[in-house]
Amino acid sequence: MSLIAVIALVLILARTTAELWLSRVNQRHVRAHTAEVPAAFRETVDKPTYRRSVDYTLAKSRFGEVVTVFDAALLIGLLFSGILPWAFGKFTTAFGTSIWAMASFLFATGIALSIISLPFTWYAQFKLEDRFGFNTTTLKTWVLDRLKGFLLAVLLAFPLLALVLKLIEWTGPNWWIWAATLVIAFQLLLMLIAPAVIMPLFNKFTPLPEGSVLRERLFALARRTDFPTRSIEVMDGSKRSHHSNAFFTGFGRFRKIVLFDTLVAQLAEPELESVLAHEIGHYKKRHVLKSIGVSIAGVFIGFAVVAWLARQEWFYRAFGFEYHAGFAASRAGGIVPAMLLFALLAGTISFWVSPLVHLWSRRFEYEADAFARETMGEARPLIQALRKLTEKNLSNLTPHPFYSWFYYSHPTLLERERALERTG
């Protein structure tokens, strides 16, 4: 085994060990607070609900450990067993190294990995979520969702992949710049059309009734905050789960505010207004544009790294692939192994950077909360909404501080309440 392969193996094992350690640390911390409802939540959460939230947290954590170990074993097997270069060799022998053949190889590999993960997805939905009363998905809906996702991948992702590979032969050594630009343009286009074309394939969206108090209240909020929207719709989230959420999506005339029907059922009107004010806060504080900017930078960096790795013989040899100078740097058939290996290894590297991304995300949440408080004139409606949502979703009320710092994209309930009261 080469030095590069050893380093990759060590990084994979280090990530797995860190994930398992963080999980156990959090479990011990949660169990240490099971005797009584923490003092900060005794006014809003009764003991049976708190006990269920603890059980839900521990069950998800134990299941997560199984998935973590399986994913690590699968990744190690794929990278070091020789199966990838063997499959690539068999595929190219049978179908050649044309653009469509190489796109088919990458696409088929991705589909195969998705199929391998299906049992875990099924268990999480129909066993774990069902055990705690969240699952409302039927097996028919679950299967149809996967079939629709596959068809969308065939119609959208596969042609995009083929075009990216074609750019390698069209544009030469700087192909990665053009490929990144193409992928970014595609992502922005999807953000534009998804609310009108793709999302309705999975959920039903119903505009709030004309003349309803809630509709007038939320449109008044949009006008008051100068938030351009032509539609406020309710999504049938209860079709799949009792979990709740709210978001806005799309650009320009396609922008719309979406409320889960479960959210509408769980919150009073002032609380719904405060949640929407929080989402508008993300828009007004330019969090969406900043996130898109970081995403764009990430796409360019990713393609630049792939282009560099495609020129490194040691990288190919470390994982059993043959390397042919020139061909690997300028032809799709030579660059595809680098793309595949990068896709498999990227998560191992990004894991160690994720706390910084989550820190940035939590800052955005604090800013959106502060905007909602200022817009509403008080913090109480948002605090009440957050408490209800935490209770209804059985969220972990007592995460270990280091665990939440490492993983959480949102501050904990107690952190958000303290910040809201402080800004108030």
Residue pairs with C-beta under 8 A, 6 or more apart in sequence:
1 9
1 80
2 314
2 317
2 318
4 314
4 315
4 318
5 79
5 80
5 318
5 319
8 79
8 318
8 319
8 345
8 348
9 76
9 79
9 80
11 348
11 349
12 72
12 75
12 76
12 79
12 348
13 72
15 72
15 348
15 351
15 352
16 68
16 69
16 72
18 351
19 64
19 65
19 68
19 351
20 65
20 68
20 69
22 400
22 402
22 403
22 406
22 407
23 61
23 64
23 65
23 68
25 400
25 402
25 403
26 57
26 61
26 396
26 399
26 400
26 403
27 58
27 61
27 62
28 400
29 398
29 399
29 400
29 403
30 54
30 57
30 58
30 396
30 398
30 399
30 400
31 54
31 58
33 54
33 398
34 51
34 54
36 47
37 45
37 46
37 47
37 50
38 397
38 398
40 414
40 417
41 50
41 387
41 397
41 413
44 387
44 391
45 53
45 387
45 390
45 391
45 397
49 391
49 394
50 397
52 132
52 394
53 391
53 394
53 395
53 396
53 397
55 132
56 132
56 394
57 394
57 396
59 128
59 131
59 132
60 128
63 123
63 124
63 128
66 120
67 120
70 120
74 113
74 116
75 344
75 348
77 83
78 84
78 344
79 319
79 341
79 344
79 345
80 319
82 320
84 319
84 320
84 321
84 337
84 340
84 341
85 319
85 320
85 321
85 322
85 337
87 109
88 105
88 321
88 336
88 337
91 101
91 105
92 101
92 105
92 333
95 101
95 104
95 105
97 331
97 332
97 333
99 162
99 165
99 166
99 169
99 332
100 162
102 165
102 332
102 333
102 336
103 158
103 161
103 162
103 165
104 158
105 336
106 161
106 336
106 339
106 340
107 153
107 157
107 158
107 161
109 340
111 150
111 153
118 146
122 142
125 135
125 137
125 142
126 135
126 137
126 139
126 142
129 135
129 241
132 394
133 242
134 241
134 242
134 243
135 240
135 241
135 242
136 238
136 239
136 240
136 241
136 242
137 239
137 240
137 241
141 239
141 240
145 202
148 201
148 202
152 198
152 201
156 190
160 182
160 183
160 186
163 182
164 179
164 182
164 183
165 332
165 335
165 336
166 332
167 175
167 178
167 179
167 182
168 175
168 179
168 330
168 331
168 332
168 335
169 330
169 331
169 332
170 178
171 177
171 178
172 330
173 307
173 329
173 330
175 307
176 300
176 303
176 304
176 306
176 307
177 300
177 303
179 303
180 299
180 300
180 302
180 303
180 304
183 299
183 303
184 296
184 299
187 295
187 299
188 292
190 198
191 249
191 250
191 251
192 250
192 251
192 252
192 254
193 254
194 249
194 250
195 249
195 250
195 254
195 255
195 256
196 250
196 254
199 205
199 249
203 235
203 236
203 237
203 239
204 235
204 236
204 239
205 233
205 234
205 235
205 256
205 258
206 233
206 234
206 236
207 231
207 232
207 233
207 234
208 214
208 215
208 218
208 232
208 233
208 234
209 215
213 269
214 264
214 269
214 272
215 232
217 269
217 273
218 232
218 257
218 272
218 273
218 276
219 232
221 227
221 273
221 276
221 277
221 280
221 375
222 228
222 229
222 232
222 257
222 280
224 375
225 277
225 280
225 284
225 375
226 284
227 280
227 283
227 284
228 252
228 255
229 248
229 255
229 256
229 257
230 253
230 255
230 256
231 255
231 256
231 257
232 256
232 257
232 259
233 256
233 257
233 258
233 259
234 258
234 259
234 260
234 261
234 264
235 258
235 259
235 260
235 261
236 261
237 243
237 244
237 245
237 260
237 261
237 262
237 263
238 260
238 261
238 262
238 265
241 262
242 262
242 392
243 260
243 262
243 393
244 260
244 262
244 263
244 266
244 389
244 392
244 393
245 260
245 263
246 257
246 258
246 259
246 260
246 263
246 272
246 275
246 276
246 279
247 257
247 258
247 279
248 255
248 256
248 257
248 258
248 279
248 280
248 283
249 255
249 256
249 258
250 256
257 276
257 279
259 272
259 276
262 392
263 272
263 275
263 389
264 272
266 388
266 389
266 392
267 275
267 385
267 388
267 389
268 384
270 376
270 381
271 381
271 382
271 384
271 385
271 388
272 385
273 376
273 381
274 372
274 376
274 381
274 382
274 385
275 372
275 382
275 385
277 371
277 372
277 375
277 376
277 382
278 368
278 369
278 371
278 372
278 382
279 368
280 371
280 372
280 375
281 287
281 367
281 368
281 369
281 370
281 371
281 372
281 375
282 288
282 364
282 368
284 371
285 364
285 367
285 368
285 371
287 364
287 367
287 368
290 364
302 342
302 346
305 342
306 335
306 338
306 339
306 342
307 335
309 315
309 338
309 341
309 342
310 328
310 329
310 334
310 335
310 338
311 328
311 329
313 323
313 325
315 338
315 341
316 322
316 323
316 328
316 337
316 338
317 323
319 337
319 341
321 337
321 341
324 334
327 333
327 334
328 334
328 335
328 337
328 338
329 335
354 406
354 407
355 405
355 406
357 409
358 405
358 406
358 407
358 408
358 409
359 405
361 409
361 410
362 408
362 409
362 410
362 411
365 409
365 410
365 411
365 416
366 411
366 416
366 419
369 382
369 416
369 419
369 420
369 423
370 419
370 420
370 423
372 382
373 379
373 382
373 420
373 423
373 424
376 382
378 424
379 420
379 421
379 423
379 424
382 420
383 416
383 417
383 420
383 421
386 413
386 416
386 417
387 413
389 395
390 397
390 413
395 413
397 412
397 413
397 414
399 408
399 412
404 412
410 416
411 419
